[in-house]
């Protein structure tokens, strides 16, 4: 009916609630919302910010961001461990002015959040935005697919920004780098150091989820879980019994991988990602500003800086054995990262001529 009326009387009928004279009109609420949605989202970088803020406001503590592009199509999948969404609300959350934040709004570096317009704005500007998996208290997975010829993105999407610690405040800040999707995720992680944020390709995210989830689930859950839907969204890939099941479980939470990739993940061939903060600032992200001489993760693991230096010195000595036999030499000092439940050492090496 609206299409018919619009064809007869023009678009004005479906846009205008009242003509006020002298060229002024009062727009219908639906038209005002549509225009606001178009204004809220200008680039794909704006999309990822809205998705991350949405997960944050759902009280998430762990976020996985899978980022990939095929041809002109960019796919972003955000998986979190937040409060989740009831089945009856999975479509309604994309309607304008629908929000769970009745009493609160959040003001952050990107503006006001909590008006009930974020997901409506996202869907209004992309080819598809779907909440593919979610249940109350089990987190969510939301997949966005956008045509980059219609919604612009920065040219260089592979480069990570440089991060340094501000000399006055001691806070991490982004110093240089393109204003791409990666930078927005890094800025978000810096703003919210209490959240664990992981960013990578779908393959890297699956490998990380499986490794992290296996450390969280007990043997009974891993071996005898008949229905992955019983688990929180982010834990589901870990209970896959074989490669075919892993492909299916991942597809159900918005992560497309091949069966060959699934075999590699289950075989432990792919290393899990560091969190975004651990990656951009591997030797400083865990420094407590109140005690700058101590490396510390959020669970309380601590290594005194003098011990770390001694550990580093001994690692350099131990490396001589490998260097001599395989014609290698260190191109820099070993890098020591203190994580939540790991101590990781990286040796930057070069081959001798």
C-alpha angles and dihedrals in degrees: 000000000000090000090052094048090046092052091051102040102021131245092298093081094061093042105044127070096180139003109225100185134247090062095304123126137174110235122224113253091247092055093046089051092049092052093047090050091053090049095048093058119049102151141012088259087065089054095058091048091055092048093050093047089049091055091045092053089051086066094251121170097183127044130182118195118194112194124186142149133204115185107315095339120099119196123198121185120186117191119185141172095229132129094289131216128271115244092247091058101046093101099029093062087071092059118098119268093012110135141149091214100086095151101030142053125184124225113197137151090290096053134253120351124184103060092114091245104101101087092036088055092047095051091044091060105041139060093248140354116184134172094220098179134015142130133172111287091000103089129236146260119210123185125199124188118190135179106231091207088064101034113037127229132185115276098237109055098158101063122096118215124246115252128199137170117256109242094220105038098026089226124136114251134181107247105178141356140096118299091245134138091275092055092051090053091048091049090050092050091050091050090050109037090163089069124077108224123186123190128188148103119309089260093052092046093051092049090049095047092050093048094046095043094050088058090053102043123071124231093263092055093046095049105033108034104126096182122034089201088075089069132069111275097253094051097053100090091058094068095055108126097206142002096273092053091046090054090051096045091048092048089054090059096044102265116122115201135157124247089246089056090048090055090052092049093049090046091056093241095132121069118227118247124257113239114266092257093048090051100048096039107021097167099034109033092088098044112123106227089215091055107028091174093066131071108216136170124208092264093058103260107152137188119184112233093237090053090048091054092049090048089051092050092051091048090055089053092048090050090064090078093059093038093055096047098042102033096246135138134191115260091195143351119303109266116228120200123188109207135178094280104354142067108212125195124195123193113203104211142181129196119243117238 
